[in-house]
């Protein structure tokens, strides 16, 4: 006699409480999944609860550096998503521990639990030969995932923007305090900013099995902008005028080593390379188009959350004409 499973399927999401995580949780909840929101500090994940129905989202403790916690988090799940990544190392949260060792731990635990569906979020620029430790460990994580689970889906987003991002929001905060904005390397680095909601929708679709496994998908927005052009969009949306100060890469790397600077030397290294969807990914259909997603432009979303950087906040936008 075959037992029919009446309850909705379970997906374990590692890194669920982060910037991308909250949007992924919302997208999965809307598709009817029950979600184990696995994170190091589940006590700080209460903001996820309103994203689904009562009892649909369950925060739980897991740390990718400790395999036993990873095994507990995936036990009995139907699918697994790994969103965990760091832009700056801190203490035991090193690039190697989180993005290489951690990715392997998730893949091995998923395979050991007999779960066939794994979605792993990496980043455009992942390269074992990169001068950036971030990019090298992202590449090592991808290799570990495919070595363990050849049918996994790997997603490589470009720079992700959205209301809680730490890219445009960071420079918006700088613009509120400083008369100049730094242009690292002259601001010429090509970027293809992708909306967090589009990335989350792609993750959810991959969990649902909408795309072929065993492939790397590159996710970018509808336009390629230079670093400078992205900051100009931010200034336009926040109605502020700021001068740009060019920082050569070498000088920027030195400044990044100073205490309190919200930038690392490794991030400076990343900005030396274009962060855009490759021609091969476009030709082979390994982009957002494979998920049926039409990418959202930066200009369509930025004014909604850059309003807080205006001199008088939202009231600059909503004030009555004089």
ZIWOLIN-V586637 format. One record per backbone hydrogen bond with DSSP energy under -1.0 kcal/mol. CO is the residue of the C=O (numbers start at 0). NH is the residue of the N-H. E is the energy in kcal/mol with one decimal. If there is no record, write none. Layout:
[[CO:NH:E] [CO:NH:E]]
This chain:
[[8:33:-3.0] [9:77:-2.9] [9:78:-1.2] [10:35:-2.5] [11:80:-2.9] [12:37:-1.6] [13:82:-2.2] [14:17:-1.3] [17:21:-2.2] [19:23:-2.1] [20:24:-2.9] [21:25:-1.8] [22:26:-2.2] [23:27:-2.6] [24:28:-2.5] [25:29:-2.2] [27:32:-2.1] [28:31:-1.5] [33:10:-2.7] [34:57:-3.1] [35:12:-2.8] [35:37:-1.4] [36:59:-2.2] [37:14:-2.2] [37:15:-1.1] [38:61:-1.7] [40:43:-2.2] [41:44:-1.7] [44:47:-1.9] [45:48:-1.2] [47:50:-1.9] [48:51:-1.4] [52:55:-1.9] [55:34:-2.9] [57:36:-1.6] [59:38:-2.2] [62:65:-2.6] [65:69:-1.2] [66:70:-2.6] [67:71:-2.0] [68:72:-1.6] [69:73:-1.6] [70:74:-1.3] [73:76:-2.4] [78:11:-2.3] [79:118:-2.4] [80:13:-3.0] [81:120:-2.6] [89:92:-2.4] [91:93:-1.9] [92:89:-1.7] [93:97:-2.4] [94:98:-2.5] [95:99:-1.0] [95:100:-3.0] [96:101:-1.1] [99:103:-2.0] [100:104:-2.4] [101:105:-2.2] [102:106:-2.2] [103:107:-3.0] [104:108:-2.3] [105:109:-2.4] [106:110:-2.5] [107:111:-2.6] [108:112:-1.6] [109:114:-2.2] [110:113:-1.6] [116:79:-2.0] [117:152:-2.5] [118:81:-2.7] [119:154:-2.5] [122:125:-1.8] [126:129:-1.7] [131:135:-2.1] [132:136:-2.5] [133:137:-1.9] [134:126:-1.0] [134:138:-2.0] [135:139:-2.2] [136:140:-2.2] [137:141:-2.1] [138:142:-2.4] [139:143:-2.2] [140:144:-2.1] [141:145:-2.5] [142:146:-2.2] [143:147:-1.7] [144:148:-3.6] [148:151:-2.1] [151:213:-2.4] [152:119:-3.0] [153:216:-3.0] [154:121:-3.6] [155:218:-2.4] [156:123:-2.3] [158:193:-2.6] [160:195:-2.6] [161:164:-2.0] [166:170:-1.7] [167:171:-2.2] [168:172:-2.2] [169:173:-1.9] [170:174:-2.3] [171:175:-1.1] [173:176:-1.1] [173:177:-2.8] [178:242:-2.0] [180:244:-2.7] [182:185:-1.7] [182:246:-2.8] [183:186:-1.6] [186:227:-2.4] [188:226:-1.4] [189:274:-3.0] [190:224:-2.7] [191:220:-1.4] [193:160:-2.2] [194:198:-1.8] [195:199:-2.6] [196:200:-1.9] [197:201:-1.9] [198:202:-2.3] [199:203:-2.5] [200:204:-2.2] [201:205:-2.3] [202:206:-2.3] [203:207:-1.8] [204:209:-2.6] [205:208:-1.2] [214:153:-2.1] [216:155:-3.6] [218:157:-2.3] [224:190:-3.7] [225:229:-2.2] [226:230:-1.7] [227:231:-2.2] [228:232:-2.0] [229:233:-1.7] [230:234:-2.4] [231:235:-2.3] [232:236:-2.4] [233:237:-2.0] [234:239:-2.0] [242:180:-2.4] [244:182:-3.1] [246:184:-3.6] [247:251:-2.9] [248:252:-2.3] [249:253:-1.5] [250:254:-2.6] [251:255:-2.3] [253:256:-1.1] [254:257:-1.9] [257:260:-1.5] [260:262:-1.5] [263:267:-1.8] [264:268:-1.9] [265:269:-1.9] [266:270:-1.6] [268:271:-1.5] [269:272:-1.7] [274:191:-1.1] [277:281:-1.7] [278:282:-2.7] [279:283:-2.2] [280:285:-3.1] [281:284:-1.1] [285:217:-3.0] [286:289:-1.6] [287:290:-1.5] [287:292:-2.0] [288:291:-1.5] [297:300:-1.0] [297:301:-2.7] [300:303:-1.3] [301:304:-1.0] [301:305:-2.5] [305:308:-2.0] [306:309:-1.5] [309:312:-1.8] [311:314:-1.2] [312:315:-1.7] [313:317:-1.8] [314:318:-1.0]]
